[in-house]
Amino acid sequence: MNLKSYSRKTHPLDSYKAYILDMDGTLYHQFPVRACMAVSLAVYYIFRLNRLREVFEIKRFRRAIESGALEPAEGVVKYWMEEAPLKYIKMFKNNKLLSFIENQKQRGAVIVVYSDHPVKEKCAAINLNADYTFCALDKQINCLKPDANGLKYIVNILNLDTKDIVYIGDRYKKDGLCAASGGIDYWQVK
């Protein structure tokens, strides 16, 4: 497993009491999933040119989310953003990290998945039985990373000292800054 620490390292990675995990790009390899989705979109819409406006709806949604808008996906956008990728997420899951997380769960650690996007179906696709799942759209969270208010809510639910919690993500600008603002250790998947 290829991880890099960006924090004070209060514990060895395998000794925390709780693991908060980002989903996209952390628990599965995002590049091949995106490549497969691009091919799927192209193949689908090449034979349905009369529905090409849907591609622009998807593109508008992605841009809005990337610029910080907090909105749920609906209709065709929901299908292509949340449902269609599940088969590829399963194919390109991060087996090393998932194995490590399973070992931590077996020793009694709490496993949390926290993402800017819905995660329950993705957890099912990669066979991850998390103790808690949260996304930015949850009414208790209601913010995108790196805003740490969602993370602070999760830490409060865990009822653990922040030194006993680690956040594992793939992007320092989102996950790492969120962890730093929340006062917890951060390890980044490379």
Secondary structure, DSSP 8 states (H G I E B T S, - for coil): --EEE-S---S-GGG-SEEEE--TTTTB-HHHHHHHHHHHHHHHHHT-GGGTHHHHHHHHHHHHHHTT------HHHHIIIIITTHHHHHHTB-HHHHHHHHHHHHTT-EEEEEESS--HHHHHHTT---SEEEETTSTTT-S-TT-THHHHHHHHHHT--GGGEEEEES-IIIIIHHHHHHT-EEEEE-
